[in-house]
Amino acid sequence: MLAARLCGKPVIIRELRPQDLKVELAELSSEEAIATARFLAEILGQAHGRQMNVPTRRKWLSGLKRYRPAGDEAPSWLWKSVAELISIHELAYLEHCRGWAFDSGNRC
């Protein structure tokens, strides 16, 4: 951490930790992309599963196993969903930055 001044105001600067950094999908190797996808899918699956009662969760898991594609190829609907979520996230992030810079009077 480092004390500094930004736009004439005192601020504290800190180095971002790995978990603070944004995932840049275009910069991931194939192995990193697969590991990231598995990690995120596990989190999403656990969260989704917690919202169901036990019989519904078993039926859901059975359906996932039954329609699982052979090999590592993801279904087209998954790729479309990921691309859509990335674009929504990018738009929200840019809107947040715009709002912070222009609507809040946080200009240098």
SETOR-968979 format. One record per atom (N, C-alpha, C, CB): residue number from 1; atom name; x, y, z; residue in one letter. Coordinates in pm, 1 decimal. Last residue first. Glycine has a CB too. Layout:
// SETOR-968979
<r NUM,'CA',<X,Y,Z>,'A'>
...
This chain:
// SETOR-968979
<r 108,'N',<-1078.4,1505.0,-1235.4>,'C'>
<r 108,'CA',<-953.2,1571.2,-1197.6>,'C'>
<r 108,'C',<-953.8,1713.6,-1248.6>,'C'>
<r 108,'CB',<-830.8,1494.7,-1252.8>,'C'>
<r 107,'N',<-1403.2,1423.6,-1109.1>,'R'>
<r 107,'CA',<-1314.0,1458.6,-1218.8>,'R'>
<r 107,'C',<-1190.1,1526.8,-1165.8>,'R'>
<r 107,'CB',<-1384.9,1548.3,-1319.9>,'R'>
<r 106,'N',<-1648.0,1322.2,-992.1>,'N'>
<r 106,'CA',<-1513.5,1273.5,-958.3>,'N'>
<r 106,'C',<-1417.1,1298.7,-1073.9>,'N'>
<r 106,'CB',<-1517.0,1122.5,-923.7>,'N'>
<r 105,'N',<-1918.1,1369.3,-1019.5>,'G'>
<r 105,'CA',<-1827.8,1484.0,-1005.8>,'G'>
<r 105,'C',<-1686.0,1444.2,-968.1>,'G'>
<r 105,'CB',<-1881.6,1579.1,-902.6>,'G'>
<r 104,'N',<-2079.6,1160.3,-1075.7>,'S'>
<r 104,'CA',<-2047.2,1184.7,-935.0>,'S'>
<r 104,'C',<-1957.5,1305.2,-913.1>,'S'>
<r 104,'CB',<-1981.7,1064.1,-876.9>,'S'>
<r 103,'N',<-2102.7,1139.4,-1349.1>,'D'>
<r 103,'CA',<-2221.1,1170.7,-1270.4>,'D'>
<r 103,'C',<-2189.1,1210.7,-1127.9>,'D'>
<r 103,'CB',<-2313.3,1053.9,-1269.4>,'D'>
<r 102,'N',<-1837.8,1080.5,-1443.6>,'F'>
<r 102,'CA',<-1911.5,1196.7,-1489.0>,'F'>
<r 102,'C',<-2029.8,1234.5,-1401.7>,'F'>
<r 102,'CB',<-1958.6,1173.5,-1626.0>,'F'>
<r 101,'N',<-1712.5,861.0,-1312.3>,'A'>
<r 101,'CA',<-1632.1,973.2,-1363.3>,'A'>
<r 101,'C',<-1715.7,1097.9,-1390.7>,'A'>
<r 101,'CB',<-1560.5,931.9,-1490.6>,'A'>
<r 100,'N',<-1921.0,688.6,-1245.1>,'W'>
<r 100,'CA',<-1828.4,735.2,-1142.2>,'W'>
<r 100,'C',<-1756.5,860.8,-1188.1>,'W'>
<r 100,'CB',<-1726.9,625.8,-1107.1>,'W'>
<r 99,'N',<-2038.8,642.4,-1496.4>,'G'>
<r 99,'CA',<-2114.0,704.0,-1387.3>,'G'>
<r 99,'C',<-2024.3,760.3,-1279.1>,'G'>
<r 99,'CB',<-2208.2,604.2,-1326.9>,'G'>
<r 98,'N',<-1828.0,514.4,-1628.7>,'R'>
<r 98,'CA',<-1882.7,640.4,-1679.1>,'R'>
<r 98,'C',<-1956.7,714.2,-1568.0>,'R'>
<r 98,'CB',<-1977.0,615.0,-1798.7>,'R'>
<r 97,'N',<-1800.9,284.6,-1469.0>,'C'>
<r 97,'CA',<-1689.1,379.3,-1482.4>,'C'>
<r 97,'C',<-1737.7,515.5,-1529.8>,'C'>
<r 97,'CB',<-1583.6,324.8,-1579.9>,'C'>
<r 96,'N',<-2055.2,168.0,-1509.9>,'H'>
<r 96,'CA',<-2010.7,203.7,-1374.8>,'H'>
<r 96,'C',<-1899.1,307.8,-1381.1>,'H'>
<r 96,'CB',<-1962.6,78.2,-1298.5>,'H'>
<r 95,'N',<-2037.8,121.0,-1783.9>,'E'>
<r 95,'CA',<-2139.4,213.2,-1733.0>,'E'>
<r 95,'C',<-2104.1,259.0,-1591.5>,'E'>
<r 95,'CB',<-2278.6,146.6,-1734.5>,'E'>
<r 94,'N',<-1835.9,-72.3,-1785.9>,'L'>
<r 94,'CA',<-1812.6,57.2,-1850.8>,'L'>
<r 94,'C',<-1913.9,161.4,-1804.5>,'L'>
<r 94,'CB',<-1819.0,42.3,-2003.4>,'L'>
<r 93,'N',<-1972.2,-277.0,-1646.3>,'Y'>
<r 93,'CA',<-1846.6,-222.6,-1595.0>,'Y'>
<r 93,'C',<-1819.1,-83.9,-1654.5>,'Y'>
<r 93,'CB',<-1729.8,-318.4,-1626.6>,'Y'>
<r 92,'N',<-2189.6,-327.8,-1815.6>,'A'>
<r 92,'CA',<-2213.2,-281.9,-1678.5>,'A'>
<r 92,'C',<-2087.6,-218.2,-1619.6>,'A'>
<r 92,'CB',<-2259.4,-398.7,-1590.1>,'A'>
<r 91,'N',<-2050.6,-416.3,-2045.4>,'L'>
<r 91,'CA',<-2135.9,-298.4,-2051.4>,'L'>
<r 91,'C',<-2159.2,-241.1,-1911.2>,'L'>
<r 91,'CB',<-2270.1,-332.9,-2118.1>,'L'>
<r 90,'N',<-1926.0,-648.4,-1943.5>,'E'>
<r 90,'CA',<-1845.2,-537.7,-1996.3>,'E'>
<r 90,'C',<-1926.1,-408.6,-1999.1>,'E'>
<r 90,'CB',<-1793.6,-570.9,-2137.7>,'E'>
<r 89,'N',<-2154.0,-801.6,-1876.9>,'H'>
<r 89,'CA',<-2059.2,-761.8,-1773.6>,'H'>
<r 89,'C',<-1975.7,-642.7,-1819.4>,'H'>
<r 89,'CB',<-1968.1,-879.2,-1736.5>,'H'>
<r 88,'N',<-2266.9,-839.7,-2130.1>,'I'>
<r 88,'CA',<-2343.9,-770.9,-2025.7>,'I'>
<r 88,'C',<-2250.5,-719.1,-1916.6>,'I'>
<r 88,'CB',<-2450.4,-865.6,-1964.6>,'I'>
<r 87,'N',<-2059.9,-985.2,-2251.7>,'S'>
<r 87,'CA',<-2096.7,-853.7,-2305.2>,'S'>
<r 87,'C',<-2178.1,-774.0,-2203.9>,'S'>
<r 87,'CB',<-2176.1,-869.3,-2435.7>,'S'>
<r 86,'N',<-2059.8,-1215.3,-2092.2>,'I'>
<r 86,'CA',<-1940.3,-1131.7,-2098.5>,'I'>
<r 86,'C',<-1976.3,-992.2,-2149.0>,'I'>
<r 86,'CB',<-1833.5,-1196.0,-2189.6>,'I'>
<r 85,'N',<-2315.7,-1316.7,-2148.0>,'L'>
<r 85,'CA',<-2282.8,-1272.5,-2012.0>,'L'>
<r 85,'C',<-2159.8,-1182.8,-2010.1>,'L'>
<r 85,'CB',<-2260.0,-1393.0,-1921.4>,'L'>
<r 84,'N',<-2282.4,-1380.5,-2421.6>,'E'>
<r 84,'CA',<-2382.3,-1281.9,-2380.4>,'E'>
<r 84,'C',<-2352.3,-1227.8,-2240.5>,'E'>
<r 84,'CB',<-2522.7,-1344.0,-2383.8>,'E'>
<r 83,'N',<-2084.6,-1577.4,-2406.8>,'A'>
<r 83,'CA',<-2059.4,-1454.3,-2482.6>,'A'>
<r 83,'C',<-2156.6,-1344.2,-2441.2>,'A'>
<r 83,'CB',<-2071.0,-1480.8,-2633.9>,'A'>
<r 82,'N',<-2226.0,-1770.2,-2256.0>,'V'>
<r 82,'CA',<-2102.3,-1710.7,-2203.8>,'V'>
<r 82,'C',<-2073.3,-1578.9,-2274.9>,'V'>
<r 82,'CB',<-1983.1,-1808.3,-2220.6>,'V'>
<r 81,'N',<-2436.1,-1833.8,-2432.1>,'S'>
<r 81,'CA',<-2464.6,-1776.2,-2300.4>,'S'>
<r 81,'C',<-2342.2,-1707.4,-2242.2>,'S'>
<r 81,'CB',<-2513.6,-1884.2,-2204.7>,'S'>
<r 80,'N',<-2294.3,-1944.9,-2645.6>,'K'>
<r 80,'CA',<-2377.1,-1826.2,-2667.8>,'K'>
<r 80,'C',<-2405.2,-1756.2,-2534.6>,'K'>
<r 80,'CB',<-2510.2,-1864.7,-2738.1>,'K'>
<r 79,'N',<-2179.2,-2167.7,-2518.6>,'W'>
<r 79,'CA',<-2093.3,-2063.2,-2576.1>,'W'>
<r 79,'C',<-2171.2,-1934.2,-2596.2>,'W'>
<r 79,'CB',<-2033.4,-2109.8,-2709.7>,'W'>
<r 78,'N',<-2416.2,-2304.7,-2455.2>,'L'>
<r 78,'CA',<-2327.9,-2258.6,-2349.6>,'L'>
<r 78,'C',<-2237.0,-2146.9,-2400.1>,'L'>
<r 78,'CB',<-2244.5,-2374.7,-2295.3>,'L'>
<r 77,'N',<-2525.0,-2369.6,-2698.8>,'W'>
<r 77,'CA',<-2600.4,-2279.2,-2612.5>,'W'>
<r 77,'C',<-2513.3,-2224.2,-2499.8>,'W'>
<r 77,'CB',<-2722.1,-2350.9,-2554.3>,'W'>
<r 76,'N',<-2338.3,-2555.3,-2798.7>,'S'>
<r 76,'CA',<-2344.6,-2420.7,-2857.8>,'S'>
<r 76,'C',<-2420.4,-2323.2,-2769.2>,'S'>
<r 76,'CB',<-2410.1,-2426.3,-2995.1>,'S'>
<r 75,'N',<-2157.1,-2738.7,-2542.8>,'P'>
<r 75,'CA',<-2270.8,-2719.4,-2632.6>,'P'>
<r 75,'C',<-2279.0,-2574.5,-2681.0>,'P'>
<r 75,'CB',<-2401.4,-2759.0,-2562.5>,'P'>
<r 74,'N',<-1803.6,-2803.3,-2559.2>,'A'>
<r 74,'CA',<-1919.0,-2744.6,-2491.1>,'A'>
<r 74,'C',<-2033.5,-2728.3,-2590.2>,'A'>
<r 74,'CB',<-1882.3,-2608.0,-2427.2>,'A'>
<r 73,'N',<-1599.3,-3084.0,-2573.0>,'E'>
<r 73,'CA',<-1670.3,-2981.4,-2648.6>,'E'>
<r 73,'C',<-1793.5,-2934.1,-2573.4>,'E'>
<r 73,'CB',<-1709.8,-3034.1,-2786.3>,'E'>
<r 72,'N',<-1457.8,-3287.8,-2461.0>,'D'>
<r 72,'CA',<-1451.8,-3158.2,-2392.8>,'D'>
<r 72,'C',<-1532.0,-3049.5,-2462.7>,'D'>
<r 72,'CB',<-1309.2,-3113.9,-2380.8>,'D'>
<r 71,'N',<-1658.2,-3589.2,-2490.2>,'G'>
<r 71,'CA',<-1533.5,-3513.5,-2497.2>,'G'>
<r 71,'C',<-1543.4,-3382.4,-2421.8>,'G'>
<r 71,'CB',<-1495.9,-3487.0,-2641.6>,'G'>
<r 70,'N',<-2007.2,-3557.1,-2552.3>,'A'>
<r 70,'CA',<-1886.8,-3640.9,-2548.3>,'A'>
<r 70,'C',<-1763.7,-3552.3,-2559.8>,'A'>
<r 70,'CB',<-1888.6,-3747.4,-2662.1>,'A'>
<r 69,'N',<-2224.5,-3360.1,-2340.7>,'P'>
<r 69,'CA',<-2162.5,-3391.8,-2469.6>,'P'>
<r 69,'C',<-2038.0,-3478.4,-2451.3>,'P'>
<r 69,'CB',<-2126.2,-3263.0,-2544.4>,'P'>
<r 68,'N',<-2486.2,-3468.3,-2134.3>,'R'>
<r 68,'CA',<-2348.5,-3420.2,-2137.4>,'R'>
<r 68,'C',<-2284.4,-3459.0,-2271.2>,'R'>
<r 68,'CB',<-2266.8,-3478.2,-2017.7>,'R'>
<r 67,'N',<-2739.9,-3550.8,-2079.3>,'Y'>
<r 67,'CA',<-2718.9,-3469.4,-2198.9>,'Y'>
<r 67,'C',<-2578.2,-3411.5,-2208.2>,'Y'>
<r 67,'CB',<-2819.1,-3357.7,-2202.1>,'Y'>
<r 66,'N',<-2713.9,-3695.8,-1839.5>,'R'>
<r 66,'CA',<-2770.7,-3760.6,-1957.3>,'R'>
<r 66,'C',<-2739.0,-3682.9,-2085.4>,'R'>
<r 66,'CB',<-2921.9,-3775.3,-1941.3>,'R'>
<r 65,'N',<-2619.2,-3509.8,-1653.0>,'K'>
<r 65,'CA',<-2536.0,-3625.0,-1689.8>,'K'>
<r 65,'C',<-2583.8,-3689.5,-1819.7>,'K'>
<r 65,'CB',<-2536.4,-3728.8,-1577.2>,'K'>
<r 64,'N',<-2836.7,-3333.9,-1638.5>,'L'>
<r 64,'CA',<-2704.6,-3285.2,-1679.4>,'L'>
<r 64,'C',<-2616.2,-3399.7,-1726.6>,'L'>
<r 64,'CB',<-2636.7,-3211.0,-1563.9>,'L'>
<r 63,'N',<-3036.9,-3507.0,-1542.7>,'G'>
<r 63,'CA',<-3049.1,-3446.0,-1675.3>,'G'>
<r 63,'C',<-2916.1,-3393.3,-1726.6>,'G'>
<r 63,'CB',<-3150.2,-3333.4,-1671.9>,'G'>
<r 62,'N',<-2934.0,-3556.3,-1287.2>,'S'>
<r 62,'CA',<-2953.8,-3667.4,-1380.5>,'S'>
<r 62,'C',<-2963.7,-3615.2,-1523.7>,'S'>
<r 62,'CB',<-3080.7,-3747.6,-1343.7>,'S'>
<r 61,'N',<-2949.7,-3301.7,-1175.0>,'L'>
<r 61,'CA',<-2818.8,-3364.9,-1195.5>,'L'>
<r 61,'C',<-2827.9,-3479.8,-1295.0>,'L'>
<r 61,'CB',<-2762.5,-3415.8,-1062.1>,'L'>
<r 60,'N',<-3233.4,-3274.4,-1172.0>,'W'>
<r 60,'CA',<-3149.3,-3178.8,-1245.5>,'W'>
<r 60,'C',<-3013.2,-3240.3,-1276.1>,'W'>
<r 60,'CB',<-3131.8,-3047.8,-1164.7>,'W'>
<r 59,'N',<-3305.3,-3478.5,-995.7>,'K'>
<r 59,'CA',<-3355.4,-3480.4,-1134.0>,'K'>
<r 59,'C',<-3269.1,-3389.8,-1222.7>,'K'>
<r 59,'CB',<-3504.5,-3435.1,-1139.2>,'K'>
<r 58,'N',<-3179.1,-3386.9,-761.9>,'R'>
<r 58,'CA',<-3141.0,-3516.5,-820.6>,'R'>
<r 58,'C',<-3184.0,-3525.2,-966.7>,'R'>
<r 58,'CB',<-3203.4,-3632.4,-740.5>,'R'>
<r 57,'N',<-3318.8,-3144.4,-721.3>,'R'>
<r 57,'CA',<-3174.7,-3142.0,-745.8>,'R'>
<r 57,'C',<-3127.5,-3272.8,-809.9>,'R'>
<r 57,'CB',<-3098.8,-3117.1,-614.4>,'R'>
<r 56,'N',<-3574.2,-3241.6,-666.7>,'T'>
<r 56,'CA',<-3552.4,-3157.8,-785.4>,'T'>
<r 56,'C',<-3405.2,-3154.7,-822.3>,'T'>
<r 56,'CB',<-3603.7,-3014.8,-761.4>,'T'>
<r 55,'N',<-3527.8,-3379.9,-422.0>,'P'>
<r 55,'CA',<-3575.3,-3450.2,-541.6>,'P'>
<r 55,'C',<-3550.9,-3370.1,-671.3>,'P'>
<r 55,'CB',<-3724.4,-3480.5,-527.2>,'P'>
<r 54,'N',<-3423.0,-3157.8,-252.4>,'V'>
<r 54,'CA',<-3344.3,-3276.8,-287.1>,'V'>
<r 54,'C',<-3398.6,-3350.5,-410.5>,'V'>
<r 54,'CB',<-3341.0,-3372.2,-168.7>,'V'>
<r 53,'N',<-3492.6,-2827.6,-386.2>,'N'>
<r 53,'CA',<-3507.9,-2931.4,-284.5>,'N'>
<r 53,'C',<-3438.0,-3057.5,-336.0>,'N'>
<r 53,'CB',<-3660.3,-2959.1,-252.4>,'N'>
<r 52,'N',<-3263.8,-2565.8,-486.0>,'M'>
<r 52,'CA',<-3360.0,-2673.5,-513.7>,'M'>
<r 52,'C',<-3376.0,-2764.5,-393.1>,'M'>
<r 52,'CB',<-3315.6,-2755.6,-635.6>,'M'>
<r 51,'N',<-3060.5,-2395.1,-445.1>,'Q'>
<r 51,'CA',<-3193.0,-2334.7,-456.3>,'Q'>
<r 51,'C',<-3302.4,-2439.5,-476.5>,'Q'>
<r 51,'CB',<-3195.1,-2235.3,-571.1>,'Q'>
<r 50,'N',<-2830.1,-2537.5,-458.8>,'R'>
<r 50,'CA',<-2877.7,-2499.9,-325.3>,'R'>
<r 50,'C',<-3018.4,-2441.0,-328.7>,'R'>
<r 50,'CB',<-2782.2,-2399.9,-262.2>,'R'>
<r 49,'N',<-2783.6,-2551.3,-736.8>,'G'>
<r 49,'CA',<-2832.1,-2669.0,-665.6>,'G'>
<r 49,'C',<-2887.0,-2637.2,-527.7>,'G'>
<r 49,'CB',<-2722.2,-2769.3,-653.1>,'G'>
<r 48,'N',<-2677.1,-2296.9,-784.0>,'H'>
<r 48,'CA',<-2804.1,-2336.0,-846.1>,'H'>
<r 48,'C',<-2866.0,-2453.7,-770.6>,'H'>
<r 48,'CB',<-2783.1,-2372.8,-995.3>,'H'>
<r 47,'N',<-2438.1,-2314.4,-640.6>,'A'>
<r 47,'CA',<-2536.2,-2210.7,-607.1>,'A'>
<r 47,'C',<-2673.9,-2247.6,-661.6>,'A'>
<r 47,'CB',<-2491.8,-2073.9,-662.9>,'A'>
<r 46,'N',<-2315.9,-2529.3,-774.2>,'Q'>
<r 46,'CA',<-2345.4,-2538.6,-631.6>,'Q'>
<r 46,'C',<-2452.2,-2437.0,-590.8>,'Q'>
<r 46,'CB',<-2217.6,-2517.1,-549.3>,'Q'>
<r 45,'N',<-2295.2,-2422.4,-1035.7>,'G'>
<r 45,'CA',<-2372.5,-2543.8,-1010.0>,'G'>
<r 45,'C',<-2409.7,-2558.2,-863.3>,'G'>
<r 45,'CB',<-2294.6,-2665.4,-1054.8>,'G'>
<r 44,'N',<-2123.3,-2203.1,-991.4>,'L'>
<r 44,'CA',<-2258.7,-2182.2,-1041.4>,'L'>
<r 44,'C',<-2347.2,-2302.8,-1012.6>,'L'>
<r 44,'CB',<-2256.2,-2153.8,-1191.3>,'L'>
<r 43,'N',<-1891.3,-2338.1,-905.1>,'I'>
<r 43,'CA',<-1955.1,-2236.7,-819.9>,'I'>
<r 43,'C',<-2100.5,-2216.8,-860.4>,'I'>
<r 43,'CB',<-1878.8,-2102.6,-828.2>,'I'>
<r 42,'N',<-1843.9,-2498.8,-1132.2>,'E'>
<r 42,'CA',<-1866.4,-2560.4,-1000.9>,'E'>
<r 42,'C',<-1937.1,-2463.0,-906.9>,'E'>
<r 42,'CB',<-1732.6,-2606.2,-939.0>,'E'>
<r 41,'N',<-1801.8,-2306.8,-1328.7>,'A'>
<r 41,'CA',<-1915.4,-2397.7,-1340.9>,'A'>
<r 41,'C',<-1946.9,-2463.7,-1206.8>,'A'>
<r 41,'CB',<-1887.3,-2504.7,-1447.5>,'A'>
<r 40,'N',<-1563.0,-2189.4,-1239.4>,'L'>
<r 40,'CA',<-1685.6,-2109.9,-1241.6>,'L'>
<r 40,'C',<-1809.7,-2198.1,-1251.3>,'L'>
<r 40,'CB',<-1682.6,-2011.8,-1358.1>,'L'>
<r 39,'N',<-1390.2,-2414.9,-1267.9>,'F'>
<r 39,'CA',<-1404.2,-2346.1,-1140.0>,'F'>
<r 39,'C',<-1535.8,-2268.0,-1134.7>,'F'>
<r 39,'CB',<-1285.0,-2251.5,-1116.5>,'F'>
<r 38,'N',<-1413.9,-2471.8,-1542.3>,'R'>
<r 38,'CA',<-1451.0,-2573.0,-1441.6>,'R'>
<r 38,'C',<-1477.4,-2508.6,-1305.9>,'R'>
<r 38,'CB',<-1339.9,-2679.1,-1428.2>,'R'>
<r 37,'N',<-1315.8,-2231.1,-1651.8>,'A'>
<r 37,'CA',<-1453.7,-2273.8,-1678.8>,'A'>
<r 37,'C',<-1500.1,-2376.4,-1575.0>,'A'>
<r 37,'CB',<-1465.0,-2333.3,-1821.2>,'A'>
<r 36,'N',<-1050.6,-2240.7,-1561.8>,'T'>
<r 36,'CA',<-1139.1,-2131.0,-1520.8>,'T'>
<r 36,'C',<-1284.8,-2169.8,-1539.3>,'T'>
<r 36,'CB',<-1108.0,-2003.3,-1600.8>,'T'>
<r 35,'N',<-960.5,-2469.4,-1697.9>,'A'>
<r 35,'CA',<-956.8,-2465.0,-1551.0>,'A'>
<r 35,'C',<-1050.1,-2356.3,-1497.7>,'A'>
<r 35,'CB',<-812.7,-2440.3,-1501.0>,'A'>
<r 34,'N',<-995.9,-2381.9,-1961.8>,'I'>
<r 34,'CA',<-1068.0,-2500.1,-1913.7>,'I'>
<r 34,'C',<-1072.8,-2500.4,-1761.0>,'I'>
<r 34,'CB',<-1001.2,-2630.0,-1965.8>,'I'>
<r 33,'N',<-819.9,-2164.1,-1968.2>,'A'>
<r 33,'CA',<-961.9,-2143.3,-1996.2>,'A'>
<r 33,'C',<-1044.9,-2260.4,-1943.3>,'A'>
<r 33,'CB',<-985.0,-2125.5,-2147.7>,'A'>
<r 32,'N',<-575.5,-2290.2,-1921.5>,'E'>
<r 32,'CA',<-626.0,-2192.6,-1823.8>,'E'>
<r 32,'C',<-775.7,-2168.8,-1843.1>,'E'>
<r 32,'CB',<-549.3,-2059.2,-1836.0>,'E'>
<r 31,'N',<-555.3,-2445.8,-2154.9>,'E'>
<r 31,'CA',<-558.3,-2511.1,-2023.3>,'E'>
<r 31,'C',<-614.6,-2416.9,-1917.0>,'E'>
<r 31,'CB',<-416.9,-2557.8,-1983.0>,'E'>
<r 30,'N',<-547.3,-2244.8,-2350.5>,'S'>
<r 30,'CA',<-653.5,-2345.3,-2352.0>,'S'>
<r 30,'C',<-668.0,-2411.2,-2214.9>,'S'>
<r 30,'CB',<-625.1,-2451.7,-2459.4>,'S'>
<r 29,'N',<-468.9,-1930.1,-2192.0>,'S'>
<r 29,'CA',<-432.7,-2046.4,-2272.6>,'S'>
<r 29,'C',<-550.5,-2143.8,-2267.5>,'S'>
<r 29,'CB',<-299.2,-2114.0,-2220.8>,'S'>
<r 28,'N',<-617.5,-1607.2,-2206.8>,'L'>
<r 28,'CA',<-602.6,-1736.9,-2140.4>,'L'>
<r 28,'C',<-556.1,-1843.3,-2240.2>,'L'>
<r 28,'CB',<-736.0,-1779.6,-2074.6>,'L'>
<r 27,'N',<-676.4,-1370.3,-2329.7>,'E'>
<r 27,'CA',<-537.3,-1391.9,-2290.5>,'E'>
<r 27,'C',<-513.1,-1527.5,-2224.7>,'E'>
<r 27,'CB',<-494.2,-1282.9,-2197.0>,'E'>
<r 26,'N',<-946.4,-1357.0,-2364.7>,'A'>
<r 26,'CA',<-863.9,-1366.2,-2485.6>,'A'>
<r 26,'C',<-717.8,-1397.3,-2452.3>,'A'>
<r 26,'CB',<-872.2,-1235.6,-2565.2>,'A'>
<r 25,'N',<-1047.0,-1319.4,-2105.2>,'L'>
<r 25,'CA',<-1060.4,-1448.9,-2170.4>,'L'>
<r 25,'C',<-968.6,-1464.4,-2290.4>,'L'>
<r 25,'CB',<-1202.4,-1469.7,-2213.0>,'L'>
<r 24,'N',<-935.8,-1185.0,-1834.2>,'E'>
<r 24,'CA',<-932.4,-1149.7,-1976.1>,'E'>
<r 24,'C',<-931.7,-1279.5,-2055.2>,'E'>
<r 24,'CB',<-807.1,-1060.4,-2011.3>,'E'>
<r 23,'N',<-1079.1,-1120.4,-1530.8>,'V'>
<r 23,'CA',<-1038.2,-1229.0,-1619.7>,'V'>
<r 23,'C',<-1046.0,-1179.1,-1763.1>,'V'>
<r 23,'CB',<-1127.3,-1355.8,-1599.6>,'V'>
<r 22,'N',<-947.9,-871.5,-1319.2>,'K'>
<r 22,'CA',<-1052.1,-912.0,-1412.4>,'K'>
<r 22,'C',<-998.0,-1022.0,-1502.7>,'K'>
<r 22,'CB',<-1102.2,-791.3,-1496.1>,'K'>
<r 21,'N',<-823.5,-916.3,-990.6>,'L'>
<r 21,'CA',<-801.8,-888.9,-1131.8>,'L'>
<r 21,'C',<-915.3,-943.6,-1216.7>,'L'>
<r 21,'CB',<-669.6,-948.0,-1177.2>,'L'>
<r 20,'N',<-853.5,-1000.9,-735.9>,'D'>
<r 20,'CA',<-910.8,-871.3,-770.2>,'D'>
<r 20,'C',<-905.2,-843.9,-920.4>,'D'>
<r 20,'CB',<-838.5,-761.2,-695.2>,'D'>
<r 19,'N',<-713.3,-1232.0,-707.2>,'Q'>
<r 19,'CA',<-858.9,-1244.8,-707.4>,'Q'>
<r 19,'C',<-928.3,-1112.9,-738.9>,'Q'>
<r 19,'CB',<-906.5,-1296.7,-573.3>,'Q'>
<r 18,'N',<-446.7,-1130.9,-703.0>,'P'>
<r 18,'CA',<-495.4,-1208.3,-817.8>,'P'>
<r 18,'C',<-647.4,-1218.9,-823.0>,'P'>
<r 18,'CB',<-436.1,-1346.8,-814.6>,'P'>
<r 17,'N',<-468.8,-789.6,-583.3>,'R'>
<r 17,'CA',<-439.5,-930.6,-563.0>,'R'>
<r 17,'C',<-492.6,-1008.3,-682.2>,'R'>
<r 17,'CB',<-501.3,-982.7,-430.3>,'R'>
<r 16,'N',<-328.9,-477.5,-668.2>,'L'>
<r 16,'CA',<-439.5,-571.1,-679.8>,'L'>
<r 16,'C',<-390.8,-713.1,-655.9>,'L'>
<r 16,'CB',<-506.1,-559.7,-817.5>,'L'>
<r 15,'N',<-175.4,-263.4,-437.7>,'E'>
<r 15,'CA',<-159.3,-356.6,-548.1>,'E'>
<r 15,'C',<-278.4,-451.2,-549.6>,'E'>
<r 15,'CB',<-25.7,-435.2,-536.5>,'E'>
<r 14,'N',<-319.5,51.3,-354.0>,'R'>
<r 14,'CA',<-274.3,-82.4,-318.0>,'R'>
<r 14,'C',<-264.6,-168.1,-442.8>,'R'>
<r 14,'CB',<-369.2,-147.0,-215.2>,'R'>
<r 13,'N',<-315.4,378.0,-239.3>,'I'>
<r 13,'CA',<-302.2,291.1,-354.8>,'I'>
<r 13,'C',<-255.8,155.4,-304.9>,'I'>
<r 13,'CB',<-203.3,350.2,-460.4>,'I'>
<r 12,'N',<-516.6,618.1,-101.1>,'I'>
<r 12,'CA',<-429.1,505.4,-70.4>,'I'>
<r 12,'C',<-431.2,414.7,-191.6>,'I'>
<r 12,'CB',<-474.1,429.0,60.2>,'I'>
<r 11,'N',<-516.2,977.6,-129.6>,'V'>
<r 11,'CA',<-568.1,844.5,-158.2>,'V'>
<r 11,'C',<-469.1,740.2,-110.6>,'V'>
<r 11,'CB',<-596.7,827.5,-308.6>,'V'>
<r 10,'N',<-600.3,1319.9,-101.7>,'P'>
<r 10,'CA',<-521.2,1207.0,-53.7>,'P'>
<r 10,'C',<-592.5,1074.6,-83.3>,'P'>
<r 10,'CB',<-494.2,1220.8,97.6>,'P'>
<r 9,'N',<-639.8,1518.2,-398.2>,'K'>
<r 9,'CA',<-698.6,1455.5,-279.0>,'K'>
<r 9,'C',<-611.0,1339.6,-233.6>,'K'>
<r 9,'CB',<-843.4,1406.1,-307.6>,'K'>
<r 8,'N',<-552.3,1614.3,-638.1>,'G'>
<r 8,'CA',<-537.4,1699.2,-521.1>,'G'>
<r 8,'C',<-594.9,1642.2,-392.9>,'G'>
<r 8,'CB',<-600.2,1828.6,-547.4>,'G'>
<r 7,'N',<-580.5,1400.3,-805.6>,'C'>
<r 7,'CA',<-667.7,1517.2,-825.6>,'C'>
<r 7,'C',<-666.6,1606.9,-702.3>,'C'>
<r 7,'CB',<-812.3,1472.6,-857.1>,'C'>
<r 6,'N',<-436.1,1218.3,-558.9>,'L'>
<r 6,'CA',<-498.2,1205.2,-690.0>,'L'>
<r 6,'C',<-598.6,1318.1,-703.3>,'L'>
<r 6,'CB',<-566.3,1064.9,-708.8>,'L'>
<r 5,'N',<-151.2,1128.4,-374.3>,'R'>
<r 5,'CA',<-254.3,1228.6,-399.1>,'R'>
<r 5,'C',<-303.9,1211.2,-541.8>,'R'>
<r 5,'CB',<-200.1,1373.5,-375.5>,'R'>
<r 4,'N',<-78.6,848.7,-152.1>,'A'>
<r 4,'CA',<-51.4,936.5,-266.2>,'A'>
<r 4,'C',<-160.4,1042.7,-272.6>,'A'>
<r 4,'CB',<-44.3,855.4,-400.3>,'A'>
<r 3,'N',<57.6,570.0,16.5>,'A'>
<r 3,'CA',<-19.8,693.7,25.1>,'A'>
<r 3,'C',<20.0,782.9,-91.4>,'A'>
<r 3,'CB',<3.3,766.4,162.1>,'A'>
<r 2,'N',<34.1,229.2,-58.4>,'L'>
<r 2,'CA',<112.0,351.7,-73.8>,'L'>
<r 2,'C',<18.0,470.7,-61.9>,'L'>
<r 2,'CB',<188.0,354.0,-210.1>,'L'>
<r 1,'N',<85.0,-117.9,0.0>,'M'>
<r 1,'CA',<0.0,0.0,0.0>,'M'>
<r 1,'C',<88.7,123.0,0.0>,'M'>
<r 1,'CB',<-96.2,0.5,121.9>,'M'>
